């Protein structure tokens, strides 16, 4: 018996080993699928749509060559199409049979711009002679192939789909086969040992005498019954057994009808998120580098690729102060990581917005909200607002970064106050306090900026006896940026300008200035009066019209913009 078990184990182990080897050799799939295409259109741009990239399963690898410089980028197909615009380009497509690739030429305008470095690309690679890039197909991933955007695109295109071969079952079979083979050898050894121990001299014992057999005589009483009656008795058990089985089955199962699934509500179509994490990280890294270079030399020209609007105006004004006096401290750094809050817009149109909060570890400055905007498909994300968050500020619940937030119209009537009216409304509250018609709309109890500015204005009016001072607060830039929150409210970034005018009451008297205003003016004062302008980059949470909550100031960055004599 032991030898039989050993033989069985040996046979099973041999089958398992053969199965594992066959899984890696004979039954193994090919290494990859591949499709090649010669591009002879002479167009500077070539689009490989998502449909073509999904021709075979797996994550495709794009290999191009045939040009002095080769460029390959991946991104959402709609974004690539938007970047191409009306430029002449080729599109890779299926033939009529849907089996082979072909090129379709779309005539258009001459392209005069390189696609390299666009913020729309998720990944990109530029190399000499040939390039290779693995493309993620998620969220309509597609590919743009070019040389330098002006010369003809590479002429050789190959798409490779690596086939992932799961070796789990092969490994299991090989390991099991090895274990069974060892067990077979052990069992065979034990059987041989047992055979040796049980082997020895045996005597043949005589067979004992057998008793006489008793033969039963057949008679009519115990003879088997023949005929139809016997068949009826033999088969009478069949319907009885069937009825018993049916009864037991009915008792064991209860006839409860299966609950039909309820129809699911149709999904609401939401625009795709404009940016993914790798794009955001790349944009912020570039912004951090440009800011550091510009701050080092106080050169506004270095800021041009990434700064615009209020962020540019406020930083350039500070550079003027630093060039005039070494005592002026540098502005806090703009860092690209770590990211503590990220909210890209969910849209397929332009302009596109990104709000992100970064906070450098160990930095004494408060976290900063960076608000960037891309005006057109071919432009970069430009920094419009650089806002320092207030101590203890709590940003309301917003959609996940993977989903994105819907942009809110700047004249929306569904908010407590339209985003374009926030600057004037908040400024009126600063000037008039509780007498302002907008006072009840703003949460001023814990607003330190409101308290300091309003108190400063009151103090200047009380202490200025030889001159007259006026204050005005207004919208400083028409580009008000707003994104929706999860509670139907909005995060609103707005630029408010504070204008202070001081005029002497009597002839022969002058208005004196100090600090940064003195440096900016280039004099101690003026006999005609002084006009000072401060810029406030501000972030507000504006609740929905039906929400009992009030508008809250979440962050502000104030800077001197200009000082001049009246």
C-alpha positions in Angstrom: 0.0 0.0 0.0 2.8 2.4 0.8 4.4 1.8 -2.6 1.1 2.6 -4.2 0.9 5.9 -2.3 4.5 6.8 -3.3 3.7 6.0 -6.9 0.6 8.1 -6.9 2.5 11.0 -5.3 5.2 10.7 -7.9 2.7 10.8 -10.8 0.8 13.8 -9.4 4.1 15.7 -8.8 5.2 15.0 -12.3 1.9 16.3 -13.7 2.1 19.4 -11.5 5.7 20.1 -12.7 4.7 19.6 -16.3 1.8 21.9 -15.8 4.0 24.6 -14.3 6.5 24.4 -17.1 3.9 24.4 -19.8 2.3 27.5 -18.3 5.7 29.3 -18.8 6.5 27.9 -22.2 3.9 26.2 -24.4 0.8 28.0 -23.0 2.6 31.3 -22.4 1.1 34.3 -24.4 3.2 36.4 -26.7 5.4 39.1 -25.1 3.4 41.9 -26.6 1.1 43.2 -29.3 2.4 45.8 -31.7 1.1 48.0 -34.5 3.3 50.1 -36.8 2.6 53.0 -39.1 4.6 55.1 -41.5 3.5 58.7 -41.4 4.1 60.5 -44.7 1.7 63.4 -44.5 4.4 65.9 -43.6 2.2 67.5 -40.9 4.0 68.9 -37.9 1.6 67.3 -35.4 0.3 63.7 -35.1 -2.6 62.8 -32.8 -3.0 59.2 -31.6 -6.6 59.0 -30.2 -7.7 57.0 -27.1 -9.7 54.6 -29.3 -6.5 53.5 -31.1 -4.6 53.1 -27.9 -7.3 50.7 -26.6 -6.9 48.5 -29.7 -5.3 45.8 -27.5 -5.5 45.3 -23.7 -2.6 46.7 -21.6 -0.8 50.0 -21.1 0.6 50.9 -24.5 4.1 52.2 -25.2 4.6 54.7 -28.0 7.9 54.5 -29.9 8.6 57.2 -32.5 11.6 57.9 -34.7 12.4 59.5 -38.1 13.1 63.1 -37.1 16.1 65.0 -35.8 14.1 65.9 -32.7 11.3 63.7 -31.4 8.6 64.7 -28.9 5.9 62.6 -27.4 3.3 63.8 -24.9 0.3 62.2 -23.2 -2.9 64.0 -22.0 -6.6 64.0 -22.3 -7.7 63.7 -25.9 -10.0 66.7 -25.7 -7.1 68.8 -24.3 -4.7 67.7 -27.1 -7.4 68.5 -29.7 -7.9 71.9 -28.1 -4.1 72.6 -28.1 -3.9 71.6 -31.8 -6.8 73.8 -32.7 -6.9 74.7 -36.4 -3.3 73.7 -37.1 -2.5 71.2 -39.8 -2.1 67.7 -38.3 -2.4 63.9 -38.9 -4.7 61.6 -37.0 -4.0 57.9 -36.5 -7.2 55.9 -37.2 -8.4 52.4 -38.2 -9.0 51.5 -41.8 -12.4 50.5 -43.1 -12.0 46.9 -41.8 -11.0 48.2 -38.4 -7.8 46.0 -38.3 -4.9 48.1 -39.5 -3.8 51.6 -38.8 -3.8 54.5 -41.2 -3.3 58.2 -41.2 -5.8 60.9 -41.9 -4.6 64.3 -42.8 -6.5 67.4 -41.6 -5.4 70.5 -43.4 -5.2 73.8 -41.5 -3.1 76.7 -40.5 0.7 76.6 -40.1 1.8 75.7 -36.6 4.5 78.0 -35.2 4.8 76.9 -31.6 6.4 73.9 -29.9 4.2 71.7 -27.8 7.0 71.0 -25.3 6.3 72.3 -21.8 2.6 72.7 -22.0 0.7 72.4 -18.7 -1.9 70.2 -20.5 0.4 67.3 -20.7 0.4 64.6 -18.0 3.8 63.3 -19.2 6.1 64.2 -22.0 9.5 63.3 -23.4 11.8 65.0 -25.8 14.9 63.3 -27.3 17.1 63.2 -30.4 16.3 60.7 -33.2 13.8 58.6 -31.2 11.6 58.8 -28.2 9.5 56.3 -26.1 6.7 56.9 -23.7 4.3 54.7 -21.8 0.8 56.1 -21.8 -1.9 55.9 -19.2 -5.3 55.3 -20.8 -7.4 56.6 -17.8 -9.6 59.6 -18.4 -9.4 59.5 -22.2 -5.6 59.4 -22.4 -4.3 60.1 -25.8 -0.9 61.0 -27.4 0.6 63.9 -29.3 3.6 63.2 -31.5 5.8 66.0 -33.0 9.3 67.1 -33.8 9.6 70.8 -32.7 6.1 71.7 -33.7 7.2 73.4 -36.9 9.0 70.7 -38.9 7.3 67.5 -40.0 6.5 65.0 -37.2 8.5 61.7 -36.9 7.7 59.4 -39.8 7.9 56.1 -37.9 5.3 55.3 -35.2 5.0 52.0 -33.3 2.5 51.2 -30.6 3.5 48.3 -28.3 1.1 46.7 -25.8 3.1 44.6 -23.3 1.1 41.5 -22.2 1.3 40.9 -18.5 1.7 37.2 -18.0 0.5 36.1 -14.5 2.9 33.4 -13.2 1.0 32.8 -10.0 -0.5 29.5 -11.1 2.7 28.4 -12.7 4.6 29.1 -9.4 1.9 27.3 -7.4 2.1 24.2 -9.7 5.9 24.1 -9.6 6.1 24.5 -5.8 3.4 21.9 -5.3 5.0 19.5 -7.7 8.3 19.9 -5.9 6.7 19.3 -2.5 4.8 16.2 -3.8 8.0 14.8 -5.4 9.9 15.0 -2.1 6.9 13.4 -0.4 6.9 10.6 -3.0 10.6 9.9 -2.3 10.0 9.9 1.5 7.0 7.6 1.2 9.0 5.3 -1.0 11.8 5.2 1.5 9.4 4.4 4.4 7.7 1.7 2.4 11.1 0.1 1.7 12.0 0.2 5.4 8.7 -1.4 6.3 9.2 -4.1 3.8 12.6 -4.9 5.2 11.3 -5.1 8.8 8.4 -7.3 7.9 10.5 -9.7 5.9 11.5 -13.0 7.8 11.1 -16.9 8.0 7.5 -18.1 7.7 6.2 -21.6 8.2 3.3 -22.9 6.1 0.5 -23.9 8.5 -1.8 -26.8 7.5 -5.2 -26.0 6.4 -7.9 -26.8 9.0 -10.6 -29.3 8.1 -13.7 -27.8 6.6 -17.1 -28.7 8.0 -19.8 -30.1 5.7 -21.8 -27.6 3.8 -25.5 -27.4 4.3 -27.5 -27.2 1.0 -30.9 -25.7 1.2 -33.5 -27.4 -0.9 -35.6 -25.2 -3.1 -39.3 -25.5 -2.6 -42.3 -23.5 -3.7 -42.5 -21.5 -0.5 -39.1 -19.8 -0.9 -38.9 -19.8 -4.7 -38.9 -16.3 -6.3 -42.3 -15.0 -7.5 -42.5 -14.7 -11.3 -44.9 -12.8 -13.5 -46.6 -9.4 -13.6 -47.3 -9.3 -9.9 -43.6 -9.6 -9.1 -42.8 -6.6 -11.5 -45.4 -4.5 -9.8 -43.9 -5.2 -6.4 -40.4 -4.5 -7.6 -41.2 -1.1 -9.1 -43.7 0.0 -6.5 -40.7 1.6 -4.6 -39.9 4.0 -7.4 -42.9 6.4 -7.1 -42.7 6.1 -3.3 -39.0 7.2 -3.4 -39.8 10.0 -5.8 -42.6 11.3 -3.6 -40.3 11.2 -0.6 -37.6 13.1 -2.3 -40.1 15.7 -3.6 -41.5 16.1 -0.1 -38.1 16.5 1.5 -37.0 19.0 -1.2 -40.2 21.1 -0.6 -39.5 21.2 3.1 -35.9 22.1 2.7 -36.3 25.1 0.3 -38.7 27.9 0.8 -40.1 29.5 -2.3 -39.1 33.1 -1.6 -39.0 35.1 -4.9 -35.7 36.8 -5.7 -35.8 40.6 -5.1 -35.4 42.4 -8.4 -32.8 45.1 -8.4 -34.2 48.6 -8.3 -33.3 50.8 -11.2 -30.3 53.1 -10.5 -30.6 56.8 -11.0 -28.9 58.0 -14.2 -25.5 59.6 -13.4 -25.3 63.3 -13.8 -22.7 64.3 -16.4 -20.0 66.3 -14.7 -17.1 67.8 -16.7 -13.8 66.1 -16.1 -11.2 67.5 -13.7 -8.8 69.8 -15.5 -5.6 68.7 -13.8 -4.2 65.5 -12.3 -1.7 65.3 -9.4 1.4 65.0 -11.6 0.4 68.1 -13.6 -0.2 70.1 -10.4 3.1 69.1 -9.0 5.0 70.0 -12.1 3.3 73.4 -12.3 4.0 74.2 -8.7 7.6 73.1 -9.0 8.1 75.5 -11.9 6.4 78.3 -10.1 8.6 77.8 -7.0 11.8 77.9 -9.1 10.8 81.0 -11.0 9.8 82.8 -7.8 13.1 81.9 -6.1 15.1 83.2 -9.1 13.1 86.4 -9.3 13.3 87.1 -5.5 17.1 86.6 -5.6 17.6 89.3 -8.2 14.4 91.4 -7.7 13.9 91.2 -11.4 10.3 91.4 -12.6 11.2 90.0 -16.0 11.9 86.6 -14.4 8.3 86.5 -13.1 6.7 86.9 -16.5 6.3 83.1 -17.4 4.2 82.4 -14.3 2.9 85.7 -12.7 0.1 88.0 -13.7 -2.6 90.3 -12.3 -2.5 91.1 -8.6 0.2 88.6 -7.7 2.5 90.3 -10.3 1.6 93.8 -9.3 2.2 93.3 -5.6 5.5 91.5 -6.1 6.9 94.0 -8.6 6.0 96.9 -6.2 7.9 95.1 -3.4 10.9 94.7 -5.7 10.9 98.5 -6.2 11.0 98.9 -2.5 13.9 96.4 -2.1 16.0 98.1 -4.8 15.6 101.5 -3.1 16.3 100.2 0.5 18.2 97.2 1.8 16.1 97.4 5.0 13.0 96.1 3.3 12.6 92.5 4.1 12.0 89.9 1.4 8.5 88.5 0.8 7.8 85.0 2.1 8.8 82.3 -0.2 6.3 80.6 -2.5 6.8 76.8 -2.1 5.4 74.1 -4.3 5.2 71.4 -1.6 4.0 69.9 0.5 0.4 70.3 -0.7 -2.2 70.4 2.1 -5.2 71.4 -0.1 -5.8 71.0 -3.8 -8.9 72.0 -5.8 -8.7 72.0 -9.6 -11.6 73.1 -11.7 -13.9 70.5 -13.2 -14.4 71.9 -16.7 -13.6 71.2 -20.3 -13.6 74.9 -21.3 -11.3 77.8 -20.7 -10.2 79.7 -18.6 -9.3 76.9 -16.1 -8.6 77.5 -12.4 -6.5 75.8 -9.7 -6.6 76.6 -6.0 -3.9 74.9 -3.9 -2.6 75.4 -0.4 1.1 74.7 0.3 2.9 75.0 3.7 6.6 74.5 4.0 7.6 72.5 7.2 9.3 74.7 9.7 8.4 77.9 7.9 7.1 80.6 10.3 4.9 82.1 7.7 1.3 81.1 7.5 0.1 78.6 4.8 -0.5 80.1 1.4 -3.4 79.7 -1.0 -2.1 79.9 -4.6 -4.8 80.7 -7.2 -3.7 79.9 -10.7 -5.6 80.3 -14.0 -5.0 79.1 -17.6 -6.5 81.5 -20.1 -6.2 79.4 -23.3 -5.1 75.8 -24.2 -1.7 77.0 -25.2 -1.0 79.4 -22.3 0.5 78.4 -19.0 -1.2 78.4 -15.6 -0.5 81.9 -14.3 -0.4 82.9 -10.6 -3.2 85.5 -10.1 -3.4 85.4 -6.3 -0.9 84.5 -3.5 -2.9 84.7 -0.3 -1.7 84.0 3.2 -4.4 82.2 5.2 -5.6 83.7 8.5 -4.6 82.0 11.8 -7.2 79.3 12.5 -8.9 79.7 9.1 -11.0 76.7 8.2 -11.6 76.0 4.6 -15.2 74.6 4.1 -15.8 71.1 2.7 -15.0 70.9 -1.0 -15.1 68.1 -3.7 -12.1 65.7 -3.8 -9.2 66.7 -6.0 -9.9 63.8 -8.3 -13.4 65.1 -9.0 -12.7 68.9 -9.1 -14.9 71.8 -8.4 -17.3 73.5 -10.8 -16.5 77.2 -11.5 -19.0 79.7 -10.2 -20.2 82.7 -12.2 -18.8 86.0 -10.8 -22.3 87.5 -10.9 -24.1 84.4 -9.4 -27.4 85.2 -7.7 -27.4 81.9 -5.7 -24.8 83.2 -3.2 -25.1 85.5 -0.3 -23.3 88.1 -2.4 -22.2 88.1 -6.0 -18.4 87.5 -6.1 -17.9 90.8 -8.0 -19.7 92.8 -5.2 -17.6 91.3 -2.3 -14.8 93.9 -2.5 -17.1 96.9 -2.4 -19.4 95.3 0.2 -16.5 94.4 2.5 -14.9 97.8 2.0 -18.1 99.5 3.0 -18.2 97.4 6.2 -14.6 98.5 7.0 -15.6 102.2 6.5 -19.0 102.3 8.2 -19.0 99.3 10.5 -22.5 98.3 11.8 -24.0 101.2 9.8 -23.2 99.5 6.5 -26.0 97.7 4.7 -23.6 94.8 4.1 -22.6 94.5 7.7 -25.0 91.5 8.4 -23.6 89.6 5.5 -20.0 89.3 6.9 -18.8 87.4 10.0 -16.8 90.2 11.5 -16.6 88.9 15.1 -13.4 86.9 14.5 -12.1 88.8 11.5 -8.8 90.3 12.7 -8.1 92.0 9.4 -11.4 93.9 9.6 -10.7 94.9 13.2 -7.2 96.2 12.5 -8.0 98.1 9.3 -11.2 99.7 10.7 -9.5 100.6 13.9 -6.5 102.1 12.1 -8.8 104.2 10.0 -10.6 105.5 13.0 -7.3 106.3 14.8 -5.9 108.2 11.8 -9.1 110.3 11.6 -8.9 111.1 15.3 -5.2 111.9 15.4 -4.9 113.9 12.1 -5.6 117.5 13.1 -3.7 119.4 10.4 -5.0 117.4 7.4 -8.0 115.6 6.0 -7.9 111.9 5.2 -10.4 109.9 3.1 -10.6 106.1 2.6 -12.0 104.1 -0.3 -12.1 100.4 -1.0 -12.9 99.0 -4.4 -12.5 96.0 -6.7 -8.9 96.2 -7.9 -9.1 93.6 -10.7 -12.1 92.3 -12.7 -10.7 88.8 -12.7 -12.6 87.4 -9.7 -11.9 83.6 -9.4 -14.5 81.4 -7.7 -15.0 77.6 -7.3 -17.9 75.8 -5.8 -17.8 74.1 -2.4 -19.7 70.9 -1.5 -22.4 72.9 0.3 -23.4 75.0 -2.8 -21.2 77.9 -1.6 -18.0 79.2 -3.2 -14.4 79.9 -2.5 -13.8 83.4 -3.9 -10.4 85.0 -4.6 -10.7 88.8 -5.1 -8.4 91.8 -5.3 -9.4 94.8 -3.2 -7.5 98.1 -3.4 -7.4 100.5 -0.4 -6.8 104.1 -1.4 -5.8 106.6 1.3 -5.8 110.4 0.4 -4.4 112.9 2.9 -4.6 116.6 2.2 -3.3 119.4 4.4 -6.0 121.7 5.8 -3.9 124.9 5.7 -1.5 126.4 3.1 2.1 126.1 4.0 1.6 122.8 5.9 2.7 119.4 4.5 1.8 115.8 4.9 4.6 113.6 6.2 5.0 109.9 5.4 7.2 107.3 6.9 8.3 103.6 6.5 7.6 102.0 3.1 5.5 104.9 2.0 8.5 107.2 2.4 10.7 104.8 0.4 8.1 104.5 -2.4 7.5 108.3 -2.6 11.2 109.1 -2.4 10.6 112.0 -0.1 9.5 112.8 3.5 6.1 114.1 2.4 4.3 116.6 0.2 2.7 120.0 0.7 -0.1 119.1 -1.7 -1.0 115.8 -0.1 -0.3 112.1 -0.6 -2.2 109.3 -2.2 -1.3 105.8 -1.1 -2.7 102.6 -2.6 -2.5 99.2 -0.9 -3.5 96.0 -2.6 -5.3 93.2 -0.8 -5.4 89.7 -2.3 -8.3 88.1 -0.4 -9.9 84.7 -0.1 -13.6 84.5 1.1 -16.0 81.7 1.7 -19.3 82.8 0.4 -22.2 80.5 1.5 -25.3 79.8 -0.6 -28.2 82.2 -0.4 -30.3 79.7 1.6 -27.4 79.0 4.0 -27.7 80.7 7.5 -23.9 81.0 7.6 -22.2 84.4 6.8 -19.4 85.4 4.5 -16.0 84.6 6.1 -12.6 86.0 5.3 -10.2 83.1 5.1 -7.0 84.8 4.0 -5.4 88.0 2.9 -2.1 89.3 1.6 -1.6 93.1 1.7 1.1 95.1 0.1 1.9 98.7 -0.8 1.3 99.3 -4.5 2.0 103.0 -5.1 2.5 106.3 -3.3 2.4 109.7 -5.1 2.0 113.3 -4.4 -1.4 114.9 -5.2 
